[in-house]
Amino acid sequence: MIGYEFGKRFIDLSLAAILAIMFLPLWVLIPVLIKLDSRGRAIFSQPRVGKDGKPFKILKFRSMVAGADELLWKNPKFSSLREEFSRRDWKLPNDPRITMVGRILRRLSFDEFPQVFNVLRGEMSIVGPRAYRPQELVDQQKKYPGTKKLIKKALAIKPGITGLWQVSGRNDVPFDKRVMIDAEYANRKSLWEDIRILFRTPMAMISKW
């Protein structure tokens, strides 16, 4: 297991550094496009649940209007949207808060790029379960009480930028199925499994189109 942890961390650091350098022009271009399209910071952080339940702030390029979470949860005009959000397992296929540039970033998965710094800081891995939101876990465990043991397994490892769930249907996968996939990955984790998922990731990105 020590060999696995060492190998995984080595791959994480190497790939994160390569991606940060390889896409250097995008670190300049994307923030400019975001700022031209809508007001607010180009990069934002959001609370997520990490390994062993430890909270951390995930980094993303902003793909929604500024204050999107406040609009959803506090603005009375979005009450119907909140209901749909909960009914669809914390997913909105046609979210009106997404900006024009943000829609493109999401289709290309470019909004996820800043997470390489979460990887470099040791909060995330390149490959792992999708990082859950704290309130999402609370709400969804009430809706799917049978997932509690599976969530515990999924949280035993670091969340990833890509992973088994991310290459298995992404937003089309309901929460209970997602947790089952995350727990499955945690049970059979290996460097070979990570490599296999990495090779599947580009096709999963293309399929979003």
C-alpha positions in Angstrom: 0.0 0.0 0.0 2.9 2.3 0.7 4.1 1.8 -2.8 0.7 2.6 -4.2 0.5 5.9 -2.1 4.0 6.9 -3.2 3.3 6.1 -6.8 0.0 7.9 -6.8 1.5 11.0 -5.2 4.3 11.0 -7.7 1.9 10.8 -10.6 -0.3 13.5 -9.1 2.6 15.9 -8.7 4.1 15.1 -12.2 0.8 15.4 -14.1 -0.4 18.5 -12.2 2.9 20.3 -12.9 2.8 19.3 -16.6 -0.8 20.4 -17.0 -0.1 23.7 -15.3 2.8 24.4 -17.7 1.3 22.9 -20.8 -1.9 25.0 -20.6 -0.1 28.2 -19.5 -1.8 30.3 -22.3 -5.2 29.3 -21.0 -4.4 30.6 -17.5 -4.1 34.0 -19.1 -6.9 33.8 -21.8 -9.7 32.2 -19.8 -9.8 34.8 -17.0 -9.9 37.6 -19.6 -12.8 35.9 -21.3 -14.6 35.4 -18.1 -14.2 39.0 -17.0 -15.3 40.3 -20.4 -18.5 38.1 -20.2 -19.6 38.8 -16.7 -18.7 40.6 -13.5 -16.9 38.8 -10.7 -13.7 36.9 -10.0 -12.4 34.6 -12.7 -11.4 31.9 -10.2 -13.6 31.0 -7.2 -13.4 28.5 -4.4 -16.2 26.4 -3.0 -16.4 24.2 0.1 -16.0 20.5 -0.5 -15.5 17.4 1.5 -12.1 15.8 1.2 -10.4 12.6 2.4 -11.7 11.3 5.7 -14.3 14.1 5.7 -11.8 16.9 6.0 -13.2 20.1 4.4 -11.2 22.0 1.8 -11.9 24.7 -0.8 -12.0 23.5 -4.4 -10.8 25.9 -7.1 -12.5 26.5 -10.4 -12.8 28.9 -13.2 -16.1 30.7 -12.6 -18.7 29.4 -15.1 -21.8 31.0 -13.4 -22.8 34.5 -12.6 -21.3 36.0 -9.5 -23.0 34.9 -6.3 -24.7 31.9 -8.0 -25.1 29.9 -4.8 -26.7 32.8 -3.0 -29.2 33.3 -5.9 -30.2 29.6 -5.8 -30.6 29.2 -2.0 -31.7 32.7 -0.9 -33.5 34.4 -3.8 -37.3 33.8 -3.8 -37.3 34.0 -7.6 -35.3 30.8 -7.7 -37.6 28.7 -5.5 -38.7 26.5 -8.4 -35.1 26.1 -9.5 -34.2 24.9 -5.9 -36.9 22.3 -6.1 -35.7 21.0 -9.5 -32.1 21.1 -8.2 -33.1 18.8 -5.2 -35.3 16.6 -7.3 -32.5 16.0 -9.9 -29.9 15.0 -7.2 -28.2 18.4 -7.1 -27.9 18.8 -10.9 -29.5 21.2 -13.3 -29.2 20.3 -17.0 -30.3 23.9 -18.1 -29.1 26.1 -15.3 -29.9 29.7 -16.1 -27.0 30.9 -13.9 -24.4 29.6 -16.3 -22.8 32.4 -18.4 -22.1 32.2 -22.1 -18.4 31.7 -21.6 -19.1 29.3 -18.7 -21.1 27.1 -20.9 -18.2 26.6 -23.2 -15.8 26.1 -20.3 -18.0 23.3 -18.9 -18.3 21.6 -22.3 -14.5 21.5 -22.6 -14.1 20.8 -18.8 -11.7 23.8 -18.7 -13.5 25.1 -15.6 -11.8 22.3 -13.7 -8.2 23.3 -14.6 -7.5 25.3 -11.4 -7.9 22.1 -9.4 -4.3 21.2 -10.4 -3.4 23.5 -7.5 -5.6 21.5 -5.2 -3.6 18.5 -6.3 -0.3 20.2 -5.8 -1.4 21.2 -2.3 -2.3 17.5 -1.5 -6.1 18.2 -1.1 -7.0 16.3 -4.3 -5.6 13.6 -6.6 -5.7 13.6 -10.4 -7.9 10.4 -10.2 -10.4 9.8 -7.5 -14.1 10.2 -6.6 -15.8 13.5 -7.4 -15.6 16.0 -4.5 -18.9 16.2 -2.7 -20.4 19.4 -1.3 -21.1 19.3 2.4 -24.8 20.1 2.2 -25.1 17.7 -0.7 -24.0 14.8 1.5 -26.5 15.9 4.2 -29.4 16.2 1.8 -28.7 13.2 -0.4 -28.1 10.8 2.5 -31.6 11.7 3.7 -32.9 10.9 0.3 -30.8 7.8 -0.2 -30.2 6.4 3.4 -28.7 3.2 2.0 -25.7 5.2 0.7 -24.2 6.0 4.2 -21.7 3.1 4.3 -20.7 3.6 0.7 -20.1 7.3 1.3 -17.8 6.4 4.1 -15.7 4.2 1.8 -15.7 6.9 -0.9 -14.4 9.5 1.6 -11.5 7.2 2.6 -9.5 8.5 -0.4 -8.8 11.9 -1.9 -11.3 13.2 -4.4 -10.1 13.6 -8.0 -10.3 15.8 -11.0 -11.3 12.8 -13.0 -12.4 9.4 -11.8 -14.5 6.3 -12.4 -17.8 8.2 -11.9 -16.6 11.1 -14.1 -16.0 8.7 -17.0 -19.2 6.7 -16.4 -21.9 9.1 -17.5 -21.1 12.1 -15.3 -24.3 14.1 -14.8 -26.5 11.4 -16.1 -25.7 9.2 -13.2 -28.0 9.6 -10.1 -26.5 10.1 -6.7 -27.0 6.6 -5.3 -25.3 5.1 -8.4 -22.5 7.7 -8.2 -21.7 6.8 -4.6 -21.7 3.1 -5.6 -19.2 3.8 -8.3 -17.0 5.9 -6.0 -17.0 3.1 -3.4 -16.2 0.6 -6.1 -13.2 2.6 -7.1 -12.0 3.0 -3.4 -12.3 -0.8 -3.0 -10.2 -1.7 -6.0 -7.9 1.3 -6.1 -4.6 0.7 -7.9 -2.2 2.6 -10.2 -3.3 0.5 -13.1 -6.9 1.5 -12.5 -5.9 5.2 -12.4 -4.1 4.8 -15.7 -7.1 3.2 -17.3 -9.3 6.0 -16.1 -6.9 8.6 -17.4 -7.0 7.0 -20.9 -10.8 7.1 -20.7 -11.0 10.7 -19.7 -10.5 12.4 -23.1 -13.4 10.4 -24.6 -15.6 11.3 -21.7 -14.8 15.0 -22.3 -15.6 14.7 -26.0 -18.8 12.9 -25.3 -20.2 16.0 -23.6 -20.4 17.5 -27.1 
